[in-house]
């Protein structure tokens, strides 16, 4: 992403993305939810651990206002080689993923999906904003602001405390009125 590139959006809720079948999804439907946005791949060393833990976290917190948004990506050693529908079928069949799996995207370079340009501009990584590998995670609060960014090597279960803090923080802020 170039230094001169501006990102007009101020919230994840302003984006429209495609689901795994190519249908538009307005992310404003997730307003009021804490989101974990992850670039996923089916043939990566981190696949088994991440998908299993993402499914576990989603099941544990979905009724408390948490959702996982998975974006398949084939930019890292072609580890997501099939179609978007193949990626969704893999996650849903092998890992019982019940959370949304979207259309395959690029996360880096000139063809990076706008949502990833936004995520990276809001939470850069160590030394650069570039996504380094599959399963980079972004925790987004209920207002659509990026709270945290986690490396591929960070297991989903290890950020459970941050998820709980975001869920609690937002619940408490709504209760003071």
C-alpha positions in Angstrom: 0.0 0.0 0.0 1.5 3.3 -1.0 2.0 6.1 1.5 -0.2 8.4 -0.6 -3.2 6.1 -0.8 -6.1 7.4 1.3 -8.8 5.3 2.8 -12.1 7.2 2.9 -14.0 4.6 5.1 -13.9 5.1 8.9 -15.6 1.8 9.8 -15.8 -1.8 8.7 -19.5 -1.2 8.5 -19.1 0.9 5.4 -17.9 -2.0 3.2 -19.8 -4.3 0.9 -18.0 -7.6 0.2 -18.9 -10.7 -1.7 -19.8 -14.0 -0.1 -18.3 -17.3 -1.3 -21.0 -17.5 -4.0 -20.4 -13.9 -5.2 -23.4 -12.3 -3.6 -23.0 -8.8 -2.0 -22.9 -8.7 1.8 -23.2 -5.3 3.4 -21.0 -5.4 6.5 -23.3 -3.0 8.3 -25.3 -6.1 9.2 -22.5 -6.7 11.8 -23.0 -3.4 13.5 -23.1 -4.0 17.3 -21.0 -7.2 17.0 -17.3 -7.8 17.8 -15.7 -9.3 14.7 -12.5 -11.3 14.2 -11.5 -10.9 10.5 -9.0 -13.5 9.2 -7.4 -14.3 5.9 -7.6 -18.1 5.7 -6.1 -20.9 3.6 -6.9 -24.6 3.4 -3.4 -25.9 2.7 -1.3 -24.0 5.3 0.7 -25.3 8.2 -1.5 -23.1 10.4 -4.8 -24.4 8.9 -5.8 -27.1 11.4 -5.1 -25.2 14.6 -6.7 -21.9 13.3 -9.8 -23.3 11.8 -10.5 -25.5 14.9 -10.0 -22.7 17.3 -11.9 -20.2 15.2 -14.9 -22.6 15.2 -14.5 -23.1 19.0 -14.4 -19.3 19.7 -17.3 -18.6 17.4 -19.5 -21.3 19.1 -18.5 -20.0 22.5 -19.2 -16.3 21.9 -21.7 -16.1 19.0 -24.7 -15.6 21.3 -22.8 -12.8 23.1 -22.3 -10.7 19.9 -19.2 -12.2 18.3 -18.6 -13.3 14.7 -15.7 -14.5 12.7 -15.4 -13.3 9.1 -13.1 -15.5 7.0 -11.6 -14.3 3.8 -9.8 -17.0 1.8 -6.5 -15.8 0.2 -4.2 -17.5 -2.3 -1.3 -15.0 -2.1 0.9 -17.1 0.1 2.5 -20.0 -1.7 -0.9 -20.7 -3.4 -2.3 -22.3 -0.3 -5.9 -21.6 -1.2 -5.9 -23.0 -4.8 -9.6 -23.7 -5.4 -12.6 -21.5 -5.8 -14.2 -19.4 -3.1 -17.0 -22.0 -2.9 -14.3 -24.7 -2.4 -12.8 -22.8 0.5 -16.2 -22.4 2.1 -17.1 -26.1 1.6 -13.7 -27.1 3.1 -14.2 -24.9 6.2 -17.8 -25.9 6.8 -17.3 -29.6 6.1 -13.9 -30.3 7.7 -14.1 -27.8 10.6 -17.9 -27.3 11.0 -17.4 -23.5 10.5 -20.8 -21.8 11.0 -19.4 -18.3 10.5 -19.3 -16.5 7.1 -16.7 -17.5 4.6 -16.3 -14.8 1.9 -15.0 -14.7 -1.6 -11.3 -15.1 -2.1 -9.4 -11.9 -1.9 -5.9 -10.5 -2.2 -4.7 -8.9 1.0 -1.5 -7.2 -0.4 -0.5 -5.4 -3.5 -2.4 -3.1 -5.9 -5.3 -5.6 -6.1 -5.7 -5.9 -2.4 -9.4 -5.9 -1.3 -10.5 -2.5 0.0 -11.5 -4.1 3.3 -7.8 -5.2 3.7 -6.5 -1.8 2.7 -8.7 -0.4 5.5 -7.6 -3.0 8.1 -3.9 -2.5 7.3 -4.2 1.3 7.4 -5.8 1.1 10.8 -3.4 -1.4 12.4 -0.1 -1.8 10.8 2.1 -4.8 11.5 5.6 -5.0 12.9 7.9 -3.0 10.5 5.2 -2.6 7.8 1.4 -2.8 7.2 1.8 -5.7 4.8 0.1 -9.0 5.7 2.9 -11.5 6.2 1.1 -14.8 5.9 -2.2 -16.7 6.2 -4.3 -16.4 9.3 -3.4 -12.8 10.2 -6.2 -11.7 12.5 -7.9 -8.3 13.1 -10.2 -7.8 16.1 -12.9 -5.2 15.3 -15.1 -3.6 17.9 -18.9 -3.1 17.8 -18.5 0.3 16.2 -16.5 -1.2 13.3 -13.1 0.2 14.5 -10.0 -2.0 14.4 -8.9 -2.7 18.0 -6.1 -5.3 17.6 -4.0 -7.0 14.9 -2.4 -10.4 15.5 0.3 -12.3 13.6 -0.3 -15.6 11.9 1.6 -17.4 14.6 -0.9 -16.1 17.3 -3.4 -18.8 18.0 -7.1 -17.7 18.0 -7.6 -19.1 21.5 -4.8 -17.0 22.9 -6.7 -13.8 22.0 -9.9 -15.0 23.9 -9.2 -12.4 26.7 -9.1 -9.6 24.1 -12.4 -10.8 22.6 -14.0 -10.9 26.1 -12.7 -7.4 26.9 -14.2 -6.0 23.6 -17.5 -7.8 24.3 -17.6 -6.5 27.9 -16.4 -3.0 27.1 -19.1 -2.5 24.5 -21.8 -4.0 26.6 -21.0 -1.8 29.5 -20.9 1.4 27.3 -24.4 0.6 26.1 -25.7 0.1 29.6 -24.8 3.5 30.9 -27.6 5.3 29.1 
